[in-house]
Amino acid sequence: MWREFGDAVAPLSNPAGRPTARTLKLIVDPLIVRPVQNPTLSGGMLEPEQGGALADRLRAAEDVLAATAAWFLALKRARRALAVTAGNPQDLYFQRCFELATVHGHPTADGAAIAEDAVLDVHRTADESLLAQVRSLLSDRAVTDALGRAVRAAWAERPALGGVVDAERVRGALDAMAAGEAGALGALVEGRDGSAAARRLEDDGAARALGLTTHDRPAPPAVGGTAAKRDLPRPFDRSVYERLFADLSSGSNREVYTEAADLVDDEIARSAGAWQLAHEESRVLMLLGAELARGLEPVAPADPGAAQARLRARWEREAYVRRAQRLPAGAGGVPAAVRADIEDVHRNYLRRLWARLHGREIRERGPEVADAWDVLDGVLRSVIMDQRHRLRRALTDERSESA
């Protein structure tokens, strides 16, 4: 139904006349559909009634979408006039354009001045960001050489990890947390079970089996200096810069109160730690997450714990998951990329958990005992939302190809 809006939304559309991926990600989903407030509209496959409700929301937003498109053209003209070349215009301006459309409606006589101010503000913020400071620091060859030596030294000095992890105690802690009892987590932290569990990551193929690296064993990270969101390696394979980029490029640098050089030094030390994380609370959550992820493997454990069963039941409630599980491999109805996502959900879950905990450490907001289960549970919700988005995109691409 997007095509009903015609040329008015062309700047937000692809050559096939459908909303671009960034239009969906930055405008339609978060600002119009609002899946948190309207969870029935967020599924990958909607029933006719839900599809009608979604269409109604889009039609109600037709004017603001048309104004957003007009502001986007205005900001691109201002960008050219100011000779700005940094960044992707859609990533940088789409949500600002929606804000301008909501406040001002369509651009009027003073639209060019407003657009110029908006472009300058966006790039002033970007230029002053902590990530930009890190990038500038790492552009100095002498600095990167010294940091490379610091990485090698930190890894050479890693302490030997010892201790034995009691699998039953881990499972008991998980089930207690799922039932609202957080006390067992404190015992695992005090016993340093998270660090002890990281010892097995040095075994050939162990970290790779968890989806954290593509190598037989984790290796010291490169310093780096460039990164792209679409091509980020697995967590343990990322350079020091890529690890910071993954979190700071989301805008969370507003919550980070440290200097760029200190941030890089901390990241080097973190990379040499157990699970390549700094805090024992984070390491314990990775241990617990690895146990939960076993319950999401294609073949479920014969005797899943209560927490494992709870997360698997939530995941299997998704219509696209049930459909993929019913259909034989190679059958139509579920795009191949989505099927691969479903089969690899246990690794996706653990990668997302590591990224969540890493980001909290950068912002000095390590996991609290009281909210540990919310973190573990919330990561699966994030994975499901990502899979729904990829399913919608894959189905849209298939329809476009067959049209």
Order of alpha helices (4+ residues) and beta strands (2+ residues): alpha-alpha-alpha-alpha-alpha-alpha-alpha-alpha-alpha-alpha-alpha-alpha-alpha-alpha-alpha-alpha-alpha-alpha
